[in-house]
Amino acid sequence: LTAILLDVFGNILVLAICRKSDRIKLDKTSIIIIRNLSVADIGYAIYMAAVLVNILVGEDLFDKRWCAVLLYTGYCFVSADVYLLCFLNINKLATLKSPLRAKFRSAVYGRIIVIVI
């Protein structure tokens, strides 16, 4: 339970810091990816809270349809986390390889990556 609360609080803090992106020395693409990664983490923490409540109660609180929806959304959040981390690392590698090109990369590039995921 503590890990879930820390996850939600920490990711809300990351979202608040990313909102003031002029204080962060990152390119716009990285900020967009980090912001969406935080949202996916919050979604997964909410999924884990529902699973934890189900385990603590000791019986299924959700019917089969809600259980399937819960399982599917958890899978989507985990997949989004993994893909966003991969794209963030690829973006950092591209920034290290050609820093001048990364400086001129716009926020549209980051939004396209997020839409693809």
TIVEXFI-673573 format. One record per residue (C-alpha): residue number from 1; x, y, z; chain. Coordinates in Angstrom, 1 decimal. Layout:
// TIVEXFI-673573
LUMDO / k / X / Y / Z / c
LUMDO / NUM / X / Y / Z / A
...
***
This chain:
// TIVEXFI-673573
LUMDO / k / X / Y / Z / c
LUMDO / 1 / 0.0 / 0.0 / 0.0 / A
LUMDO / 2 / 2.9 / 2.3 / 0.8 / A
LUMDO / 3 / 4.5 / 1.6 / -2.6 / A
LUMDO / 4 / 1.3 / 2.5 / -4.4 / A
LUMDO / 5 / 0.9 / 5.8 / -2.5 / A
LUMDO / 6 / 4.5 / 6.7 / -3.1 / A
LUMDO / 7 / 4.2 / 5.8 / -6.8 / A
LUMDO / 8 / 1.1 / 8.1 / -7.2 / A
LUMDO / 9 / 2.6 / 10.9 / -5.2 / A
LUMDO / 10 / 6.0 / 10.7 / -6.9 / A
LUMDO / 11 / 4.5 / 10.7 / -10.4 / A
LUMDO / 12 / 2.2 / 13.6 / -9.6 / A
LUMDO / 13 / 5.4 / 15.4 / -8.5 / A
LUMDO / 14 / 7.1 / 14.5 / -11.8 / A
LUMDO / 15 / 4.0 / 15.9 / -13.7 / A
LUMDO / 16 / 4.1 / 19.1 / -11.7 / A
LUMDO / 17 / 7.9 / 19.5 / -12.4 / A
LUMDO / 18 / 7.4 / 18.7 / -16.1 / A
LUMDO / 19 / 4.7 / 21.4 / -16.2 / A
LUMDO / 20 / 7.5 / 24.0 / -15.5 / A
LUMDO / 21 / 9.7 / 22.6 / -18.3 / A
LUMDO / 22 / 11.7 / 25.8 / -18.6 / A
LUMDO / 23 / 13.5 / 24.8 / -15.4 / A
LUMDO / 24 / 14.5 / 21.4 / -16.7 / A
LUMDO / 25 / 17.4 / 21.2 / -19.2 / A
LUMDO / 26 / 15.8 / 18.5 / -21.4 / A
LUMDO / 27 / 14.5 / 18.6 / -24.9 / A
LUMDO / 28 / 10.7 / 18.9 / -25.5 / A
LUMDO / 29 / 10.6 / 15.3 / -26.8 / A
LUMDO / 30 / 12.0 / 13.9 / -23.5 / A
LUMDO / 31 / 9.6 / 16.0 / -21.4 / A
LUMDO / 32 / 6.6 / 14.7 / -23.3 / A
LUMDO / 33 / 7.8 / 11.1 / -23.0 / A
LUMDO / 34 / 8.5 / 11.5 / -19.3 / A
LUMDO / 35 / 5.1 / 13.1 / -18.7 / A
LUMDO / 36 / 3.3 / 10.3 / -20.5 / A
LUMDO / 37 / 5.4 / 7.7 / -18.6 / A
LUMDO / 38 / 4.2 / 9.3 / -15.3 / A
LUMDO / 39 / 0.6 / 9.0 / -16.4 / A
LUMDO / 40 / 1.1 / 5.4 / -17.4 / A
LUMDO / 41 / 2.7 / 4.7 / -14.0 / A
LUMDO / 42 / -0.2 / 6.4 / -12.1 / A
LUMDO / 43 / -2.6 / 4.2 / -14.1 / A
LUMDO / 44 / -0.7 / 1.1 / -13.3 / A
LUMDO / 45 / -0.6 / 2.1 / -9.6 / A
LUMDO / 46 / -4.4 / 2.4 / -9.6 / A
LUMDO / 47 / -4.7 / -1.0 / -11.3 / A
LUMDO / 48 / -2.4 / -2.5 / -8.6 / A
LUMDO / 49 / -4.6 / -0.8 / -5.8 / A
LUMDO / 50 / -7.6 / -2.6 / -7.3 / A
LUMDO / 51 / -5.8 / -5.9 / -7.3 / A
LUMDO / 52 / -4.6 / -5.3 / -3.8 / A
LUMDO / 53 / -8.1 / -4.6 / -2.5 / A
LUMDO / 54 / -9.2 / -7.8 / -4.2 / A
LUMDO / 55 / -6.5 / -9.8 / -2.5 / A
LUMDO / 56 / -7.0 / -8.3 / 0.9 / A
LUMDO / 57 / -10.8 / -8.9 / 0.9 / A
LUMDO / 58 / -10.1 / -12.5 / -0.1 / A
LUMDO / 59 / -12.9 / -12.8 / -2.7 / A
LUMDO / 60 / -13.6 / -11.4 / -6.2 / A
LUMDO / 61 / -15.2 / -7.9 / -5.9 / A
LUMDO / 62 / -15.5 / -7.6 / -9.6 / A
LUMDO / 63 / -17.6 / -9.7 / -12.0 / A
LUMDO / 64 / -16.0 / -11.4 / -15.0 / A
LUMDO / 65 / -16.5 / -8.4 / -17.3 / A
LUMDO / 66 / -14.8 / -5.9 / -14.9 / A
LUMDO / 67 / -12.1 / -8.4 / -14.2 / A
LUMDO / 68 / -11.3 / -8.6 / -17.9 / A
LUMDO / 69 / -11.4 / -4.8 / -18.3 / A
LUMDO / 70 / -9.1 / -4.5 / -15.2 / A
LUMDO / 71 / -6.7 / -7.1 / -16.6 / A
LUMDO / 72 / -6.6 / -5.4 / -20.0 / A
LUMDO / 73 / -6.0 / -1.9 / -18.7 / A
LUMDO / 74 / -3.2 / -3.2 / -16.4 / A
LUMDO / 75 / -1.6 / -4.9 / -19.5 / A
LUMDO / 76 / -2.0 / -1.6 / -21.5 / A
LUMDO / 77 / -0.3 / 0.5 / -18.7 / A
LUMDO / 78 / 2.6 / -2.0 / -18.4 / A
LUMDO / 79 / 3.1 / -2.1 / -22.1 / A
LUMDO / 80 / 3.0 / 1.7 / -22.3 / A
LUMDO / 81 / 5.6 / 1.9 / -19.5 / A
LUMDO / 82 / 8.0 / -0.4 / -21.3 / A
LUMDO / 83 / 7.6 / 1.2 / -24.7 / A
LUMDO / 84 / 7.9 / 4.7 / -23.3 / A
LUMDO / 85 / 11.1 / 3.7 / -21.5 / A
LUMDO / 86 / 12.5 / 2.3 / -24.7 / A
LUMDO / 87 / 11.7 / 5.4 / -26.7 / A
LUMDO / 88 / 13.1 / 7.6 / -24.0 / A
LUMDO / 89 / 16.4 / 5.7 / -24.1 / A
LUMDO / 90 / 16.4 / 5.8 / -27.9 / A
LUMDO / 91 / 15.8 / 9.6 / -27.8 / A
LUMDO / 92 / 18.7 / 10.0 / -25.3 / A
LUMDO / 93 / 20.9 / 8.0 / -27.6 / A
LUMDO / 94 / 20.0 / 10.1 / -30.6 / A
LUMDO / 95 / 20.6 / 13.2 / -28.5 / A
LUMDO / 96 / 24.1 / 12.0 / -27.6 / A
LUMDO / 97 / 24.9 / 11.0 / -31.1 / A
LUMDO / 98 / 23.8 / 14.3 / -32.7 / A
LUMDO / 99 / 23.2 / 17.0 / -30.2 / A
LUMDO / 100 / 22.6 / 19.8 / -32.7 / A
LUMDO / 101 / 19.8 / 17.9 / -34.4 / A
LUMDO / 102 / 18.2 / 17.1 / -31.1 / A
LUMDO / 103 / 18.2 / 20.8 / -30.2 / A
LUMDO / 104 / 15.9 / 21.5 / -33.2 / A
LUMDO / 105 / 13.7 / 18.5 / -32.7 / A
LUMDO / 106 / 10.2 / 19.8 / -31.9 / A
LUMDO / 107 / 7.6 / 18.7 / -29.4 / A
LUMDO / 108 / 5.6 / 17.3 / -32.4 / A
LUMDO / 109 / 8.1 / 14.4 / -32.6 / A
LUMDO / 110 / 7.4 / 13.5 / -29.0 / A
LUMDO / 111 / 3.7 / 13.6 / -29.5 / A
LUMDO / 112 / 4.0 / 11.4 / -32.6 / A
LUMDO / 113 / 5.9 / 8.8 / -30.5 / A
LUMDO / 114 / 3.2 / 8.9 / -27.8 / A
LUMDO / 115 / 0.4 / 8.6 / -30.3 / A
LUMDO / 116 / 2.1 / 5.5 / -31.9 / A
LUMDO / 117 / 2.3 / 3.9 / -28.4 / A
***
